[in-house]
Amino acid sequence: MVSLLVNPDRLEAFTQLAAYPKNRRRSRGEIERVEKSLLANTGLNYQKEIRPWISDEVTLAVTSLDFDRDPVNGVRPGYLLAVKTKDPELAKEFLQASYSEQAISGTFDLVFEQYKGVNLIYKRPLQPALKTSFIATAVVGDFVLFANDPKVLRDAINNVQVADLNLKNSSYYQEALKTIVEPSIGIVYANLPAISAWIANAPAPETPEVEQMLAVALSIRSQGLVAQTALIGVSGEENQAPALASPVGALTYVPKDSILTAAGTDLRQFWTQIETGLEADSPLQQIFYKSLNLLQEPLGIDLATDVFSWVKGEYSLALVANPDGGEPDWIFVAEKNPDADAAIAHLDDLAKEQGYSVGNLPLSDKTVTAWTKLSTTTGKKLDSLARLEATVSGVHTNIDKYEIFATSVEAMAKALQGSEISLVNSKKFQQAISALPTENDGYFYIDWNQSEPILDKKLPLVRIVELAGKPLFKNLRSLTVSSQGSQNAIRRATIFFNLGVR
């Protein structure tokens, strides 16, 4: 369910105010494209037909994965659109005029049905192959309801009249919203296993016994949009306070041109929470494992066992651009502890087992350990001399209380410059965390302009999300996520979408 809790005109006013004067025409054009896309295939014109009577709430929901459960006609999700009206009579006039025009065209027969005191109007296509998005409507109190089938509309009316059936009185929904305290312009509520089935066009979730719910409250800031989230259905401590009051020192070694960065404390505990707190085959766990494989496969190691298990203090992980235009490099910084030296020596041994030579080389004023593989190449000419080439797959070194790992010498050189070019001291990062709570468990930061091509290629799900929220992602500069522990077994986090509306 996605619910907008302000009049759309207020959002338009905000975007116009936030944009520079020279960009306001473009901003207005983007809003018009959103209006058209939301009403695509409905035959409706927002400005002329809906704007005069719409009020301060618009809710769109996928109410069922297969509303008629008939295997003969395939999977048919139920869609419901509920629009609050400031003038019910004007809304009724709009519906009557709209239906009369379509009836005259001869494409539909109109059916009027009384159901539990509500007058339903729906279209019966004269041509069976003809399809439309919303074919059934009703005015109930201050709301105009649209549905893609009369049965969906009847179910919606049942939900209003029987409190135990509707989302508003759901214990999951109420518990999630209790942890979200700031005023919001919108609410998103998702049953994660059902969402996964909906994307796959399946009639039911693969794991119906799994109950994982996500609630998101959206609010506006001068530089963008803030989303407060509450995740229900994960195991763990009933109450867990945030671990940090300021960014970790490990961020000092992350370059300011980082594409994406994750930083926090106790990586071992964080990974344990992912493995045990998220149910197997859940959408969130699939995303985490997919991302993990993209990182560990090129390195030939098991990150959970060989790295995460000993990182109990501060850490930062960053993806940085390759200056030669090749695959991006990784930089990983971990606070050392009594278990670290043995774990690092084990990584050197793993590199040797894979055919790498492990040795020291100077870099700036430091000595770094490099994992190098030698190979010979010859040119295309028969008399070409063979050349010896060295491929470096990883380097690591110790500085202060941290061990720094990088997938190239160039990336390590950037990391060793420290605070001079660090992400944490950059203006763009400080802006990216400005709307987030000071007390948190760390940050996950994405420079969207740099990362978008990479994420679209490596994680197809990102492309789906981007298409669904195209107006938002088109203006996105950066995205930052920060978790705030748990309260009553509900995990909380905040997301800041830094928008380039100016």
N, C-alpha and C positions, 0 to 999 in steps of 0.2 A: 504494500500500500504506500502511495506517495500522496501526501496531503499538503497543499499550499494554503497557509492560514492568513494571508493578506490579499487584498484586492490586487490583481495583476497590474493595475495602473500604478500602484505604489512601487513595484519593482521597476517598472519603466522609468519612473521619476528618479529612482536611485541611480540607475545606470546612466541616465542623462546627466545627473549632477556629478557623478564620479568621473565621467569622460571629459577630456579636454574639448573645448568648443569645436575644434577642427575635426574631432572624431565622433561628434554626436550624431551626424547623419548616418555614419556606419553603424553606430550603436543602435539607432532606431531601425535600421534595415535588418540587423540581427534579431531584434525582438519580433519583427514582422515574420521573419522566417520561422521562428519558434512557434508563433501562433498558427501559421499555416501547417507546420509539420504535426502539431498536436491535433489539428482538425482534419488531417489528410483522410480522404475517402469518406468523410461525413457529409460533404456538400455544404458545410456551414461557413459563414464569414464572421469572424470574431468581432471586428469593429462595428459592423452594421447590425448583426443579429443577436450577439451575446453580450457585448459590452454594456448596453443600456440597462440590463437587469441583473448582471452578475454582482455578487456581494464579496465577502471576504473569506471564502473557503471553496477550494476545488480539490476533490479527492479522486484519484484513479487507483483502482485495485484489481488484482487478479484474484478473483474470489474462489476459483476452482480450477484444478488441473484438467478435469474432463467433466463438464457439468451434467451431461446426460449418461455417461458411463456406457455408451453404446459402442462396442468394438466394430460394428459394421461401418459407421461413418467416421472412424478414426478418432484421434484425440482432439477435443474441442474445449480449450480453456474458456472459463467464464470471465468476462471483463465488465466492470461496473464503473461508471463515471457519475459522481455526485457533485452537483454545483449548487452552492447556496445562492439564493436570490434575495435581492432587496425589494422586489416587487413581484410576488407570485402571479398576479393577474397579467402583468406584462409578459412574464415567462410563458404563461398559458397561451397568450395571443401569438407569441413567437412559434410555439409548437404547432398550433392550429394552422397558422399561415404556411409553415414549412411543410406540413403533411398535405395540406390542400394543394399546394403547388406540385408535389410529387404525385398525388393521386390523379391530377389532371394530365400529367405526363404519361399515364398509363403503364408505368413500370411496377406499381404495387397496388395491392388491395389493402385498405386500412381495416384493422380489427380493433374493436373497442371491448374491453373486458373489465368487469368489476371483480376485484380480488381483495377481500378483507377490508372493504370500505374504500379502496383506492381504485381510481380509474386508470387502467393500463391502456396504452395505445401502442400497437405494434404493426409493423409492415409485413405483409405476406407477399413475397415476390411472385409476380406472374410468370417470370422466367426462372425455373429452378436453378439454373447455373449462375444467376445474378447474385453477387455477394455484396454486402455492405458492412461497415464496422459496427454501427449502433442502429438497431432496428426496433428497439422497444424503449418506451419512455413513460414517465409518470411524474406528477407533481405531488410531493408528499410534504405538507407543512411548508417550510421555507426552503426546501430542496427540490431541484429538478434532477431526476435520475435517468441515466441512459445506460442501456445494456445491449450486449450483442445477441441476446435471446430472451424471450419472455420468461423462461424458467429462471434465468439469472435474476431478473427483476422480481419475480415472486419470492425467491430465496432472500433477496435483500429486504423485502417487506417483512418476511418472517423474522429476520434478524432484528429489526426494529421493535417488533411486538413481543419478542421473547428475549429477555435480557441476557440469559445464559448463552445465547447463540452469537451475540455480537462482540466485535473486537474491543469495543470501549470498556466492557465489563470483564475482559479476560484478565486473569491474575498475572500472566506473563507481561501483558501490555502495561498494566498498572505498576508492577514492580520495576519495569525498565524505566518508565517515565519518572519515577520517584527520584532517581539518581541524576536526572537532568534538570537543572535549576534555572538556567538562564532563559529569558524570553526568546521565543523562536518564531520564525516566519514559515516554517514547514516541518513536517514530520515524515520520516520514512520508517516503515516497519516491515521486516522480512523474516519469513520462515525459511531458514537457509537450506535445509534438505529439499523443501518444496520448490524453492527458487532453482536449485540445481536440476530438478526434474522438469521444470517449466522450460528452462533453456534447452534441455535435451528433447523437448516435445514428448515427454513420457507421461502416462496417465497416473502415475503414483511415484513417490520417492523410492529410491533403492533401499533406503534404510528408514522405514516408517516409524521404527521405535525411537529414533534419534529426535530429540527435541532441542533445537538450537534456534533462538530468536535474536534478531538484531534490531534495536531501535535507534534512530538517528534524529536529532533535533538540529535544525539549521537556523543560523542567525547571521545577520549582516554586520560586517566591520567596514571601516573606511577603505581598507585595502583589499577586501575580498569577502569570503564566506567562511564561517566557522561551523563545523559539524561536531556536535557532542554525541558520542555513541555509548550504548549500553548493550553488552552481549550476555545473554542468558543461556544456560545449558552447558556450562563448562565446569569441570570439577576443580577443586582447590580450596584455599582458605576462605572462610566466610568473610573476613575483613583483612585487607592487606594495604597498608598505607604506602604512598609513593616513596621511592627510595632516594630521590635526589632533590636538591633545592637549587642546583645550578648545573650547567653543562659539564660533562666529565672532562678531565684534563687530556684524555686520549684524543679528543677532537683537535688538539693543537697540531697534530701531525697529519691532519687531513687537508689537502690543498683546497684553496677557495674555489677552484674550477671543477670541483667534484661533481659528477653526474648524479650520483645518489649516495647517501650515507646513512648508516645505522649506528647508533651509539647509546651506551647505557652501562649497567653493571650486572655482574653475575650471569654471563652468557649460558653457563651450565643450567642454572635454574630456569632461565627463560626458555631454553630448548625443551627442558623437561615439561614445562607447562604446555607447550605446543603439542608434545607427544601424548601427554596424558589428559590434558584439558579439552582437546578437540577430538571429537569422535572420529574413528576411522572412516575414510572415504567422504568426510564432510568437505564442502567446497573450500573452507578456509585452510584445512589441512592439506588439501591437494595443491593449493597455491603455494604454501610454504615448501612442500617437498619438491615441486617443480622448480622453484627458485633455487633451492639448495642444490639440486642436481646440475643446474646450469653453472654453478660455481665450483662444485667439487669434481665433476667429471674431467675437466681439462687438467686439474692438478693431480688426479689419480689417488686421492685420499678420501677417507671417510671422515668428514668434518665433525659429525656428532661425536665420534669416538676419539679421533686423533687431536681435535682442537677444542671443541666446546666443553669437553669433560674437565679440563683443567683451568678454564678461564672463569674465575670466581670474582674477580674485581672489575675494574673499568675495561671497556673495550670500545673500539670504533672500527667500522668496516666501510670502505669507500670504493666506488668505481670511478676511475679517472680516465679522461680521454687520452688516446695514444697520439703523440705529436706527429707520427708518420701516417696517421689515418687508418691504422690497422685496428684489430680488436682492442677494446678498452682494457686497461690494467686494473688490478685490484690492490688495495692497500689495507692491511689488517694490523691494528694496534691492540696489544693486550697487556694489561698490568700483570707483572710477574708475581709469583708466589712460590712457596717451597716445592711445589710439584712441577713448576714450569721448566726447569732445566732438563729434567728427565724427559718431559714431553717433547721439548724442542730437539733433543738428541734423537728421539724416536722418529721425528719427521725427517731429520737428516738421513737416518738409516733407511727409511722408506724411499727416499730419493735415490740412494745408492742401489736399492733393489730394483729400481726401474731403469737403471743404466746411466744415472747421472753421476758426474764427479762432483764431490762436495769439497770446496776449498775457499780460502779467504782472498779478498781483493780490496784495495783501498778505494774509498769513495769520499770525496771532500776530506774532512779530517777524521773520518771514521773508518773502521775495518768491518766489512760486511761478509757474510757467508753466502756463497752463490751455489745454486744447483745448475750445473752446466753439462750439456751433452755435445760432444764433438762429432762433426761429420765432414766428409769431403765432397766437393762438387767439381765438375769440369765443364768447360764451355762447349759450344756446339761444334767447334772446329776440331779436327782429329789431332792437331798438334797443340791443342790448348793444354796448359798446365793445370794440374789438380790444385784446388784451393781448400784450405782447412777453415771450416766455419764453426763457430761456437754458438749454441742456442742456450740462452739462459731462461729457465722456466720459473725460477724463484730466487729471491734473496731475503736474508733476514739479518737483523742486528739488534743490539741492546743499546738503549739510551735512557738515562735516568732510571725510572722504575718500570719501563715498558720494553717489550719486545715488539719490533716492527717487522712485518712481512710484506713483501711486494712481489708482483709477478714479472717485474722488469727492473733493470738498473735505473732507467729513467724515472719510473714511478717512485723508487726508493729515494732518488735524489730530491724529488719534490717533497717527500715526507720529511726528509732531514732538514729542510729549510725552516720547519717549525712555525713559530708564531708570525714570522715575516709575511707569509702568504697563506696563513691558515684559514680554513672555512669559518671557524667559530668567531674569528675577529672581523669577518667581512660584513659589510653593510647588508648585503642581500640575505645572509643567514640570520642576522639579528632581526631583520624585518620578517623573515619567514617564521620565527618563533615568538614574535611579539604578541600574537593573539592567543598563545597557549598558556596553560597554567604553569607558574614557576616551579611548583612542586610536582614532579612527575617521575617516570621510570626511564626516561631517555627520549631520544628522537629518531624518527625515520624521515629523512629529507630527500626530496627528489627535485632536481632542477629540470622542470618539464621540457623546456626548449631543447636541452641536450639529450634527455633520456627518451623522449617520445619515439624516435625511430628505432632505438634499441629494444625498448619494451614491446613495441608492436610486433617486432620480428621474433623475439624470444618467448613472449607470453601472449598468445592469441586472445586470451580472456581480457587483457587490457584493451585490445582493439574493440571488443564488444562493448565494454563499459564506456569507452571514449565515444563511440557512435551513439550510445544511448544518451549521453550528456554532452552532445556536440557543442552547444552554445557555451557551456561552462569550460570545457577543455580547450576550446579555440582561443580563449583569452587567458589561459592558465600560465603563470610564470613559474610557480613552484608549488609543491604540495608537501606539507609537513604533518606527521602523525606523532602523537605523544600519548602514552598510556598513563593512567592515574591510579593504578592498583585496582582493588576490588572492594565492593561494599555489598554485604548480604549475598555473597556468591554471584554478584553481577560485575563483570569486568567493564571498566570505564576507559574511554580514550577520547581524545579531541583531535580533530583534523582541521588544518587551516589551508584553504585554497587561496593562494595569493594571486589575484587576478590582475591582468594587465589592461584593465578597462580604460586607463588613461592613454 
